[in-house]
């Protein structure tokens, strides 16, 4: 099944969820964030997009974008089917987790949460993966204050070993 056929099936099944199909290098479909679980389940089960290669996020001035690169291993699709959702609330960005659909999303969603601060609702273990709990901010956000922290500033945020 080609990406255009998948898009046609998606529009037929969910006529009001496709927000945009921007002309980018890879075939990209933007859907409403509140429909992500339903659309992702459809893409996995009905369209046989069984491999989630990547979950990432982009910090735009007006919104966050969460990006999923999907492939079909069974059908050997030639290129990715890129699924995007826009998150307009930059103060409290959140979207449903796709970990129940693609188990490979687990650590990737944790990385996006850690570095961008986007919460994935329903994630089985949403906690920081690269930085420690209590680290001030999310370093890949454009509003992150990129500076060197002193030991004295960071020490209260770091976890204490059991023998302290």
PyMOL commands that place a pseudoatom at each C-alpha (Angstrom):
pseudoatom trace, name=CA, resn=UNK, resi=1, chain=A, elem=C, hetatm=0, pos=[0.000, 0.000, 0.000]
pseudoatom trace, name=CA, resn=UNK, resi=2, chain=A, elem=C, hetatm=0, pos=[1.414, 3.388, -0.971]
pseudoatom trace, name=CA, resn=UNK, resi=3, chain=A, elem=C, hetatm=0, pos=[1.423, 6.451, 1.261]
pseudoatom trace, name=CA, resn=UNK, resi=4, chain=A, elem=C, hetatm=0, pos=[-1.223, 8.086, -0.941]
pseudoatom trace, name=CA, resn=UNK, resi=5, chain=A, elem=C, hetatm=0, pos=[-3.464, 5.036, -0.533]
pseudoatom trace, name=CA, resn=UNK, resi=6, chain=A, elem=C, hetatm=0, pos=[-2.947, 5.138, 3.233]
pseudoatom trace, name=CA, resn=UNK, resi=7, chain=A, elem=C, hetatm=0, pos=[-3.886, 8.827, 3.272]
pseudoatom trace, name=CA, resn=UNK, resi=8, chain=A, elem=C, hetatm=0, pos=[-7.029, 8.104, 1.207]
pseudoatom trace, name=CA, resn=UNK, resi=9, chain=A, elem=C, hetatm=0, pos=[-8.062, 5.334, 3.639]
pseudoatom trace, name=CA, resn=UNK, resi=10, chain=A, elem=C, hetatm=0, pos=[-7.343, 7.640, 6.591]
pseudoatom trace, name=CA, resn=UNK, resi=11, chain=A, elem=C, hetatm=0, pos=[-9.462, 10.449, 5.123]
pseudoatom trace, name=CA, resn=UNK, resi=12, chain=A, elem=C, hetatm=0, pos=[-12.262, 8.001, 4.335]
pseudoatom trace, name=CA, resn=UNK, resi=13, chain=A, elem=C, hetatm=0, pos=[-12.318, 6.517, 7.842]
pseudoatom trace, name=CA, resn=UNK, resi=14, chain=A, elem=C, hetatm=0, pos=[-11.685, 9.802, 9.728]
pseudoatom trace, name=CA, resn=UNK, resi=15, chain=A, elem=C, hetatm=0, pos=[-12.806, 12.665, 7.470]
pseudoatom trace, name=CA, resn=UNK, resi=16, chain=A, elem=C, hetatm=0, pos=[-12.242, 15.424, 10.044]
pseudoatom trace, name=CA, resn=UNK, resi=17, chain=A, elem=C, hetatm=0, pos=[-8.892, 14.541, 11.658]
pseudoatom trace, name=CA, resn=UNK, resi=18, chain=A, elem=C, hetatm=0, pos=[-6.387, 15.392, 8.903]
pseudoatom trace, name=CA, resn=UNK, resi=19, chain=A, elem=C, hetatm=0, pos=[-5.214, 18.955, 9.510]
pseudoatom trace, name=CA, resn=UNK, resi=20, chain=A, elem=C, hetatm=0, pos=[-2.602, 19.286, 6.772]
pseudoatom trace, name=CA, resn=UNK, resi=21, chain=A, elem=C, hetatm=0, pos=[-0.468, 17.405, 4.259]
pseudoatom trace, name=CA, resn=UNK, resi=22, chain=A, elem=C, hetatm=0, pos=[2.531, 19.720, 3.897]
pseudoatom trace, name=CA, resn=UNK, resi=23, chain=A, elem=C, hetatm=0, pos=[4.827, 19.346, 0.896]
pseudoatom trace, name=CA, resn=UNK, resi=24, chain=A, elem=C, hetatm=0, pos=[8.011, 18.198, 2.598]
pseudoatom trace, name=CA, resn=UNK, resi=25, chain=A, elem=C, hetatm=0, pos=[10.831, 15.834, 1.647]
pseudoatom trace, name=CA, resn=UNK, resi=26, chain=A, elem=C, hetatm=0, pos=[9.046, 12.877, 3.248]
pseudoatom trace, name=CA, resn=UNK, resi=27, chain=A, elem=C, hetatm=0, pos=[5.344, 12.140, 2.853]
pseudoatom trace, name=CA, resn=UNK, resi=28, chain=A, elem=C, hetatm=0, pos=[3.786, 13.893, 5.873]
pseudoatom trace, name=CA, resn=UNK, resi=29, chain=A, elem=C, hetatm=0, pos=[0.289, 13.945, 7.351]
pseudoatom trace, name=CA, resn=UNK, resi=30, chain=A, elem=C, hetatm=0, pos=[-0.711, 16.204, 10.248]
pseudoatom trace, name=CA, resn=UNK, resi=31, chain=A, elem=C, hetatm=0, pos=[-3.648, 15.045, 12.366]
pseudoatom trace, name=CA, resn=UNK, resi=32, chain=A, elem=C, hetatm=0, pos=[-5.492, 16.549, 15.308]
pseudoatom trace, name=CA, resn=UNK, resi=33, chain=A, elem=C, hetatm=0, pos=[-3.708, 15.723, 18.546]
pseudoatom trace, name=CA, resn=UNK, resi=34, chain=A, elem=C, hetatm=0, pos=[-6.896, 14.526, 20.253]
pseudoatom trace, name=CA, resn=UNK, resi=35, chain=A, elem=C, hetatm=0, pos=[-7.312, 11.867, 17.522]
pseudoatom trace, name=CA, resn=UNK, resi=36, chain=A, elem=C, hetatm=0, pos=[-3.751, 10.531, 17.735]
pseudoatom trace, name=CA, resn=UNK, resi=37, chain=A, elem=C, hetatm=0, pos=[-4.555, 7.246, 19.535]
pseudoatom trace, name=CA, resn=UNK, resi=38, chain=A, elem=C, hetatm=0, pos=[-7.364, 6.395, 17.147]
pseudoatom trace, name=CA, resn=UNK, resi=39, chain=A, elem=C, hetatm=0, pos=[-5.344, 7.313, 14.046]
pseudoatom trace, name=CA, resn=UNK, resi=40, chain=A, elem=C, hetatm=0, pos=[-2.211, 5.521, 15.243]
pseudoatom trace, name=CA, resn=UNK, resi=41, chain=A, elem=C, hetatm=0, pos=[-4.203, 2.363, 15.993]
pseudoatom trace, name=CA, resn=UNK, resi=42, chain=A, elem=C, hetatm=0, pos=[-5.766, 2.539, 12.525]
pseudoatom trace, name=CA, resn=UNK, resi=43, chain=A, elem=C, hetatm=0, pos=[-2.370, 3.027, 10.855]
pseudoatom trace, name=CA, resn=UNK, resi=44, chain=A, elem=C, hetatm=0, pos=[-0.902, 0.102, 12.795]
pseudoatom trace, name=CA, resn=UNK, resi=45, chain=A, elem=C, hetatm=0, pos=[-3.794, -2.361, 12.508]
pseudoatom trace, name=CA, resn=UNK, resi=46, chain=A, elem=C, hetatm=0, pos=[-5.462, -1.530, 9.193]
pseudoatom trace, name=CA, resn=UNK, resi=47, chain=A, elem=C, hetatm=0, pos=[-2.615, -0.021, 7.167]
pseudoatom trace, name=CA, resn=UNK, resi=48, chain=A, elem=C, hetatm=0, pos=[0.048, -2.367, 8.532]
pseudoatom trace, name=CA, resn=UNK, resi=49, chain=A, elem=C, hetatm=0, pos=[2.484, 0.382, 9.548]
pseudoatom trace, name=CA, resn=UNK, resi=50, chain=A, elem=C, hetatm=0, pos=[4.049, -1.951, 12.076]
pseudoatom trace, name=CA, resn=UNK, resi=51, chain=A, elem=C, hetatm=0, pos=[7.406, -0.251, 12.666]
pseudoatom trace, name=CA, resn=UNK, resi=52, chain=A, elem=C, hetatm=0, pos=[7.862, 3.051, 14.494]
pseudoatom trace, name=CA, resn=UNK, resi=53, chain=A, elem=C, hetatm=0, pos=[11.376, 4.184, 13.616]
pseudoatom trace, name=CA, resn=UNK, resi=54, chain=A, elem=C, hetatm=0, pos=[11.430, 7.485, 15.441]
pseudoatom trace, name=CA, resn=UNK, resi=55, chain=A, elem=C, hetatm=0, pos=[9.540, 9.821, 17.739]
pseudoatom trace, name=CA, resn=UNK, resi=56, chain=A, elem=C, hetatm=0, pos=[10.857, 13.344, 17.948]
pseudoatom trace, name=CA, resn=UNK, resi=57, chain=A, elem=C, hetatm=0, pos=[9.646, 16.904, 18.480]
pseudoatom trace, name=CA, resn=UNK, resi=58, chain=A, elem=C, hetatm=0, pos=[10.197, 20.334, 17.003]
pseudoatom trace, name=CA, resn=UNK, resi=59, chain=A, elem=C, hetatm=0, pos=[9.962, 23.613, 18.919]
pseudoatom trace, name=CA, resn=UNK, resi=60, chain=A, elem=C, hetatm=0, pos=[8.387, 26.221, 16.655]
pseudoatom trace, name=CA, resn=UNK, resi=61, chain=A, elem=C, hetatm=0, pos=[7.709, 29.777, 17.861]
pseudoatom trace, name=CA, resn=UNK, resi=62, chain=A, elem=C, hetatm=0, pos=[3.934, 29.204, 17.890]
pseudoatom trace, name=CA, resn=UNK, resi=63, chain=A, elem=C, hetatm=0, pos=[3.719, 25.494, 18.809]
pseudoatom trace, name=CA, resn=UNK, resi=64, chain=A, elem=C, hetatm=0, pos=[5.402, 22.161, 19.359]
pseudoatom trace, name=CA, resn=UNK, resi=65, chain=A, elem=C, hetatm=0, pos=[5.237, 19.446, 16.723]
pseudoatom trace, name=CA, resn=UNK, resi=66, chain=A, elem=C, hetatm=0, pos=[5.513, 15.774, 17.670]
pseudoatom trace, name=CA, resn=UNK, resi=67, chain=A, elem=C, hetatm=0, pos=[6.746, 13.706, 14.721]
pseudoatom trace, name=CA, resn=UNK, resi=68, chain=A, elem=C, hetatm=0, pos=[6.444, 9.942, 14.170]
pseudoatom trace, name=CA, resn=UNK, resi=69, chain=A, elem=C, hetatm=0, pos=[8.261, 8.097, 11.346]
pseudoatom trace, name=CA, resn=UNK, resi=70, chain=A, elem=C, hetatm=0, pos=[6.326, 4.950, 10.430]
pseudoatom trace, name=CA, resn=UNK, resi=71, chain=A, elem=C, hetatm=0, pos=[7.155, 2.052, 8.110]
pseudoatom trace, name=CA, resn=UNK, resi=72, chain=A, elem=C, hetatm=0, pos=[5.674, -1.283, 7.147]
pseudoatom trace, name=CA, resn=UNK, resi=73, chain=A, elem=C, hetatm=0, pos=[8.169, -4.096, 7.554]
pseudoatom trace, name=CA, resn=UNK, resi=74, chain=A, elem=C, hetatm=0, pos=[5.686, -6.632, 6.156]
pseudoatom trace, name=CA, resn=UNK, resi=75, chain=A, elem=C, hetatm=0, pos=[4.892, -4.572, 3.061]
pseudoatom trace, name=CA, resn=UNK, resi=76, chain=A, elem=C, hetatm=0, pos=[8.413, -3.115, 2.746]
pseudoatom trace, name=CA, resn=UNK, resi=77, chain=A, elem=C, hetatm=0, pos=[7.367, 0.480, 2.199]
pseudoatom trace, name=CA, resn=UNK, resi=78, chain=A, elem=C, hetatm=0, pos=[10.023, 2.448, 0.299]
pseudoatom trace, name=CA, resn=UNK, resi=79, chain=A, elem=C, hetatm=0, pos=[9.876, 5.563, 2.478]
pseudoatom trace, name=CA, resn=UNK, resi=80, chain=A, elem=C, hetatm=0, pos=[8.450, 6.719, 5.763]
pseudoatom trace, name=CA, resn=UNK, resi=81, chain=A, elem=C, hetatm=0, pos=[4.882, 7.687, 6.452]
pseudoatom trace, name=CA, resn=UNK, resi=82, chain=A, elem=C, hetatm=0, pos=[5.464, 10.732, 8.652]
pseudoatom trace, name=CA, resn=UNK, resi=83, chain=A, elem=C, hetatm=0, pos=[2.695, 11.422, 11.142]
pseudoatom trace, name=CA, resn=UNK, resi=84, chain=A, elem=C, hetatm=0, pos=[2.646, 14.759, 12.973]
pseudoatom trace, name=CA, resn=UNK, resi=85, chain=A, elem=C, hetatm=0, pos=[0.556, 16.402, 15.645]
pseudoatom trace, name=CA, resn=UNK, resi=86, chain=A, elem=C, hetatm=0, pos=[0.624, 20.088, 16.558]
pseudoatom trace, name=CA, resn=UNK, resi=87, chain=A, elem=C, hetatm=0, pos=[0.559, 21.104, 20.231]
pseudoatom trace, name=CA, resn=UNK, resi=88, chain=A, elem=C, hetatm=0, pos=[-0.523, 24.719, 20.536]
pseudoatom trace, name=CA, resn=UNK, resi=89, chain=A, elem=C, hetatm=0, pos=[-0.252, 24.890, 24.357]
pseudoatom trace, name=CA, resn=UNK, resi=90, chain=A, elem=C, hetatm=0, pos=[3.466, 25.548, 24.864]
pseudoatom trace, name=CA, resn=UNK, resi=91, chain=A, elem=C, hetatm=0, pos=[2.964, 26.087, 28.595]
pseudoatom trace, name=CA, resn=UNK, resi=92, chain=A, elem=C, hetatm=0, pos=[1.641, 22.564, 29.207]
pseudoatom trace, name=CA, resn=UNK, resi=93, chain=A, elem=C, hetatm=0, pos=[2.269, 20.447, 26.102]
pseudoatom trace, name=CA, resn=UNK, resi=94, chain=A, elem=C, hetatm=0, pos=[0.791, 16.959, 26.235]
pseudoatom trace, name=CA, resn=UNK, resi=95, chain=A, elem=C, hetatm=0, pos=[-0.333, 14.266, 23.849]
pseudoatom trace, name=CA, resn=UNK, resi=96, chain=A, elem=C, hetatm=0, pos=[-1.378, 10.630, 24.125]
pseudoatom trace, name=CA, resn=UNK, resi=97, chain=A, elem=C, hetatm=0, pos=[1.342, 7.996, 24.307]
pseudoatom trace, name=CA, resn=UNK, resi=98, chain=A, elem=C, hetatm=0, pos=[1.643, 5.569, 21.392]
pseudoatom trace, name=CA, resn=UNK, resi=99, chain=A, elem=C, hetatm=0, pos=[3.622, 3.087, 23.497]
pseudoatom trace, name=CA, resn=UNK, resi=100, chain=A, elem=C, hetatm=0, pos=[0.613, 0.727, 23.759]
pseudoatom trace, name=CA, resn=UNK, resi=101, chain=A, elem=C, hetatm=0, pos=[0.535, 0.613, 19.928]
pseudoatom trace, name=CA, resn=UNK, resi=102, chain=A, elem=C, hetatm=0, pos=[4.269, 0.571, 19.153]
pseudoatom trace, name=CA, resn=UNK, resi=103, chain=A, elem=C, hetatm=0, pos=[6.344, -0.636, 22.109]
pseudoatom trace, name=CA, resn=UNK, resi=104, chain=A, elem=C, hetatm=0, pos=[9.415, 0.981, 20.553]
pseudoatom trace, name=CA, resn=UNK, resi=105, chain=A, elem=C, hetatm=0, pos=[7.981, 4.393, 21.447]
pseudoatom trace, name=CA, resn=UNK, resi=106, chain=A, elem=C, hetatm=0, pos=[8.694, 3.841, 25.153]
pseudoatom trace, name=CA, resn=UNK, resi=107, chain=A, elem=C, hetatm=0, pos=[12.229, 5.251, 25.452]
pseudoatom trace, name=CA, resn=UNK, resi=108, chain=A, elem=C, hetatm=0, pos=[11.740, 7.680, 22.561]
pseudoatom trace, name=CA, resn=UNK, resi=109, chain=A, elem=C, hetatm=0, pos=[8.780, 9.346, 24.276]
pseudoatom trace, name=CA, resn=UNK, resi=110, chain=A, elem=C, hetatm=0, pos=[10.798, 9.519, 27.493]
pseudoatom trace, name=CA, resn=UNK, resi=111, chain=A, elem=C, hetatm=0, pos=[13.604, 11.258, 25.611]
pseudoatom trace, name=CA, resn=UNK, resi=112, chain=A, elem=C, hetatm=0, pos=[11.201, 13.817, 24.109]
pseudoatom trace, name=CA, resn=UNK, resi=113, chain=A, elem=C, hetatm=0, pos=[9.706, 14.358, 27.577]
pseudoatom trace, name=CA, resn=UNK, resi=114, chain=A, elem=C, hetatm=0, pos=[13.145, 14.832, 29.103]
pseudoatom trace, name=CA, resn=UNK, resi=115, chain=A, elem=C, hetatm=0, pos=[14.608, 17.183, 26.506]
pseudoatom trace, name=CA, resn=UNK, resi=116, chain=A, elem=C, hetatm=0, pos=[11.482, 19.042, 25.306]
pseudoatom trace, name=CA, resn=UNK, resi=117, chain=A, elem=C, hetatm=0, pos=[9.066, 18.776, 28.247]
pseudoatom trace, name=CA, resn=UNK, resi=118, chain=A, elem=C, hetatm=0, pos=[6.197, 17.249, 26.268]
pseudoatom trace, name=CA, resn=UNK, resi=119, chain=A, elem=C, hetatm=0, pos=[4.127, 14.905, 28.445]
pseudoatom trace, name=CA, resn=UNK, resi=120, chain=A, elem=C, hetatm=0, pos=[2.838, 11.663, 26.935]
pseudoatom trace, name=CA, resn=UNK, resi=121, chain=A, elem=C, hetatm=0, pos=[-0.417, 10.783, 28.668]
pseudoatom trace, name=CA, resn=UNK, resi=122, chain=A, elem=C, hetatm=0, pos=[-0.814, 7.084, 29.395]
pseudoatom trace, name=CA, resn=UNK, resi=123, chain=A, elem=C, hetatm=0, pos=[2.900, 6.341, 29.140]
pseudoatom trace, name=CA, resn=UNK, resi=124, chain=A, elem=C, hetatm=0, pos=[3.801, 3.390, 31.408]
pseudoatom trace, name=CA, resn=UNK, resi=125, chain=A, elem=C, hetatm=0, pos=[6.897, 5.022, 32.951]
pseudoatom trace, name=CA, resn=UNK, resi=126, chain=A, elem=C, hetatm=0, pos=[7.186, 8.680, 31.976]
pseudoatom trace, name=CA, resn=UNK, resi=127, chain=A, elem=C, hetatm=0, pos=[10.298, 9.972, 33.702]
pseudoatom trace, name=CA, resn=UNK, resi=128, chain=A, elem=C, hetatm=0, pos=[13.540, 11.526, 32.626]
pseudoatom trace, name=CA, resn=UNK, resi=129, chain=A, elem=C, hetatm=0, pos=[15.925, 9.265, 30.759]
pseudoatom trace, name=CA, resn=UNK, resi=130, chain=A, elem=C, hetatm=0, pos=[19.046, 11.388, 30.087]
pseudoatom trace, name=CA, resn=UNK, resi=131, chain=A, elem=C, hetatm=0, pos=[18.939, 13.962, 32.870]
pseudoatom trace, name=CA, resn=UNK, resi=132, chain=A, elem=C, hetatm=0, pos=[18.009, 13.499, 36.497]
pseudoatom trace, name=CA, resn=UNK, resi=133, chain=A, elem=C, hetatm=0, pos=[14.624, 14.297, 38.015]
pseudoatom trace, name=CA, resn=UNK, resi=134, chain=A, elem=C, hetatm=0, pos=[14.789, 17.869, 39.243]
pseudoatom trace, name=CA, resn=UNK, resi=135, chain=A, elem=C, hetatm=0, pos=[17.074, 19.121, 36.447]
pseudoatom trace, name=CA, resn=UNK, resi=136, chain=A, elem=C, hetatm=0, pos=[15.999, 22.710, 35.768]
pseudoatom trace, name=CA, resn=UNK, resi=137, chain=A, elem=C, hetatm=0, pos=[14.229, 22.890, 32.427]
pseudoatom trace, name=CA, resn=UNK, resi=138, chain=A, elem=C, hetatm=0, pos=[14.321, 21.046, 29.140]
pseudoatom trace, name=CA, resn=UNK, resi=139, chain=A, elem=C, hetatm=0, pos=[17.520, 21.707, 27.166]
pseudoatom trace, name=CA, resn=UNK, resi=140, chain=A, elem=C, hetatm=0, pos=[16.190, 21.359, 23.598]
pseudoatom trace, name=CA, resn=UNK, resi=141, chain=A, elem=C, hetatm=0, pos=[13.512, 24.025, 24.037]
pseudoatom trace, name=CA, resn=UNK, resi=142, chain=A, elem=C, hetatm=0, pos=[14.280, 27.327, 22.428]
pseudoatom trace, name=CA, resn=UNK, resi=143, chain=A, elem=C, hetatm=0, pos=[13.460, 29.149, 25.663]
pseudoatom trace, name=CA, resn=UNK, resi=144, chain=A, elem=C, hetatm=0, pos=[15.985, 27.079, 27.662]
pseudoatom trace, name=CA, resn=UNK, resi=145, chain=A, elem=C, hetatm=0, pos=[18.624, 29.244, 29.293]
pseudoatom trace, name=CA, resn=UNK, resi=146, chain=A, elem=C, hetatm=0, pos=[21.794, 27.712, 27.891]
pseudoatom trace, name=CA, resn=UNK, resi=147, chain=A, elem=C, hetatm=0, pos=[24.437, 28.424, 30.454]
pseudoatom trace, name=CA, resn=UNK, resi=148, chain=A, elem=C, hetatm=0, pos=[26.840, 26.650, 32.729]
pseudoatom trace, name=CA, resn=UNK, resi=149, chain=A, elem=C, hetatm=0, pos=[25.371, 25.800, 36.108]
pseudoatom trace, name=CA, resn=UNK, resi=150, chain=A, elem=C, hetatm=0, pos=[27.596, 25.833, 39.165]
pseudoatom trace, name=CA, resn=UNK, resi=151, chain=A, elem=C, hetatm=0, pos=[27.878, 22.775, 41.374]
pseudoatom trace, name=CA, resn=UNK, resi=152, chain=A, elem=C, hetatm=0, pos=[26.192, 24.729, 44.161]
pseudoatom trace, name=CA, resn=UNK, resi=153, chain=A, elem=C, hetatm=0, pos=[23.169, 25.457, 41.932]
pseudoatom trace, name=CA, resn=UNK, resi=154, chain=A, elem=C, hetatm=0, pos=[22.733, 21.896, 40.677]
pseudoatom trace, name=CA, resn=UNK, resi=155, chain=A, elem=C, hetatm=0, pos=[23.557, 19.949, 43.829]
pseudoatom trace, name=CA, resn=UNK, resi=156, chain=A, elem=C, hetatm=0, pos=[20.094, 20.405, 45.442]
pseudoatom trace, name=CA, resn=UNK, resi=157, chain=A, elem=C, hetatm=0, pos=[18.437, 18.986, 42.285]
pseudoatom trace, name=CA, resn=UNK, resi=158, chain=A, elem=C, hetatm=0, pos=[20.574, 15.830, 42.104]
pseudoatom trace, name=CA, resn=UNK, resi=159, chain=A, elem=C, hetatm=0, pos=[19.457, 12.560, 43.712]
pseudoatom trace, name=CA, resn=UNK, resi=160, chain=A, elem=C, hetatm=0, pos=[21.336, 11.545, 46.840]
pseudoatom trace, name=CA, resn=UNK, resi=161, chain=A, elem=C, hetatm=0, pos=[23.011, 8.138, 47.056]
pseudoatom trace, name=CA, resn=UNK, resi=162, chain=A, elem=C, hetatm=0, pos=[21.478, 5.769, 49.623]
pseudoatom trace, name=CA, resn=UNK, resi=163, chain=A, elem=C, hetatm=0, pos=[24.332, 6.180, 52.127]
pseudoatom trace, name=CA, resn=UNK, resi=164, chain=A, elem=C, hetatm=0, pos=[23.939, 9.979, 52.584]
for i in range(1, 164): cmd.bond("trace and resi %d" % i, "trace and resi %d" % (i + 1))
show_as sticks, trace
zoom trace
